Amino acid sequence: MSETLSAAGPIRVKRRIPTRTPGQASGAATARGRLGSPAGSLVWAAPALAFVGVLLVYPFFRSVYGSLFEDNGFTSEFIGLDNYVRLAEDPILGRSLINTVMWVAGTLLLPVVAGLLIAVATHRMRLGNLAQLVIVLPYAISGASTAVLWKFMLTSDGAVNQVLGAVGLGSLAQPWLLEWPQNTVSLIVAGTWQATGINVVLFTIGLRAIPRDIVEAAHLDGVSGWSMFRHITLPQLRAMTVVVVGMAIVNSLKAFDLIWVLTQGGPSRSSETLALTMYREAFRLFHVGYGSAVALVLSVIVVAASWLYLRRQMPGARD
Amino acid sequence: MGRALRNMFVAGCVLLWLIPLYLLIVNALTPAGGYTGTPDWAPRGFAILDNLSIAWSEAGIGQSFLVSLLYSVVCGSVAVLVAAMAAFAVVVLPVPRPAFWFWLIYSGTLFPLQMFLAPLFGLYADANLYDTRLGLMLVYAAWAVPFAFFLIRNQMTTMPPEVTEAAMLDGASFRRIFWRIHVPLMSSGLGAAFIFQFTAVWNDLLLGITLSRSPEVQPVMAALTTLNSAYGSSGPPVILAGALIVSVPTLLVFLLFRGLFLRGVTAIAR
């Protein structure tokens, strides 16, 4: 495991993707003669470029451009930055942003921390693999199925309120999906149930890569329990933590299907995130240009967040 | 002391994770008409086959299930092949500016899906691809390419270049080098990428509800969502049975190819 991890060293530094393999570097002078024309080798990348170019990159720029128009699906009129002005003044945007931030914070807090704790607790435990399998299973289930199941549990006469009533905490029972902020919190908990498994897997891979002698040396020095976790395990897991946290940020910003199936962003748009606001504006209300503006704001946040995060974390992850 | 605490923590987590799964199965067993309005905690009858068949045929999950299987298998395979060729070009062949092409293809995963939706809808309406299977297959394949490319490229860079050079000295053509050397040597990496993209296409909801409408085109997650919004008419047991059906392929793939999946995850994580 440690071999593969160190062999892949350059890839962790996302900013500097190695532009040539050792093969290309050594044969650079003669490669032209032996390998045929450089442009000819682009033919191999052509299908991928066609797919990505026509169906992803072109629509991306078209969307940026479209956000400058008032477009209801039939007529469109150039209005410059008015969509963005409207967006800034939209009262929905505030709630939508708060919910989006709650999703990011919640996803960092719950599935990442739970994943770390469960991975550490089940590592080298008897039946630990079985426990991990149970927690990973929901990850294989789709967001839509998770949503269907949790809707069943969270409705007013659902399973959660039943349990609360049965253990004498009936006063805590409430309409989980009908009031803000507990509807967003409930959604995040449902997301945690589904997403923790992959983090357990990732952290376990990281734990297995910790060199045994470090742990043994620490043991000989009398380090154990909490200080072992704090001073040995956690620093050794750093590279993996960067990946898990990076994925959590991006996925929480993009979260769609769970929210759409559970609440459709409601009631009265109270559980909407930016990802849902865009869908509702563009495809339910036919404010296509406005929807594109929301999508662009969301994209900027996603890309900026992951870029800032990776920029800060990647160089240190090399050791 | 520490050990007991740890065991209790793990047992508690396992219990918390099992309860929803247990409820899913027990309530999918309840006869469709006999649902009382509150969840059952013990099996009441064994009507799961009836519920499955109602969800499968009357609620239209079955048709979408087969269509989604088509989408996932075809688009997953196409994406892996196309991505492997692109990775081959960027890693092995003397493409000018490989980093540029890498980022161009990889950029497809950076942005949220929402960013592509409105223009795709317009594009599809103009090209008569809206609400057609071909249209969905094209967009699923395109959507699956960047990440498959990322995984395969990562693994291809770990292959010793001497292998390629030796084959070139023997006079093998690119096509031969690709099919006879890279594809066989990378088969587990390609398999892992396929599993990832199969699962991604299978689980997609957003593209499905945006670019299709009719039952014979809609992917299975869209069908499940439709069933869910018609909560009153079909009843929770049927909907839960539907959720069970749509989870079967990914669960099977996951349990059967756990090793391959883990290797794939390791490939992203490093």
Interface residues (C-beta under 8 A of the other chain):
Chain A: M1 T4 L5 A7 A8 P10 I11 R12 I17 P18 T19 R20 T21 P22 G23 Q24 S26 G27 A28 A31 R32 R34 L35 G36 P38 A39 S41 L42 V43 W44 A45 P47 A48 L49 F51 V52 G53 V54 L55 L56 V57 Y58 P59 F60 R62 S63 G66 A114 L117 I118 A121 T122 M125 G128 A131 V134 I135 L137 P138 Y139 A140 I141 S142 G143 A144 S145 A147 V148 L149 W150 K151 F152 M153 D157 G158 A159 Q162 W193 T196 I198 V201 L202 I205 G206 G225 A239 M240 V243 L253 K254 F256 D257 W260 V261 A275 M278 Y279 A282 F283 V288 G291 S292 V294 A295 L296 L298 S299 V302 V303 S306
Chain B: G2 R6 N7 F9 V10 C13 V14 L16 W17 L18 I19 P20 L21 L23 L24 N27 G37 T38 P39 W41 V82 A83 M85 A86 F88 A89 V90 V91 V92 L93 P94 V95 P96 R97 P98 A99 W101 F102 W103 L104 I105 S107 G108 L110 F111 P112 L113 Q114 M115 F116 L117 A118 P119 L120 F121 G122 L123 L138 V139 A141 A142 W143 V145 P146 F149 N154 T157 T158 P161 E162 T164 E165 M168 F174 F178 T199 W202 N203 L205 L206 T210 M221 L224 T225 N228 P236 I239 L240 G242 A243 L244 V246 S247 T250 L251 V253 F254 L255 L262 V265 T266 I268 A269 R270
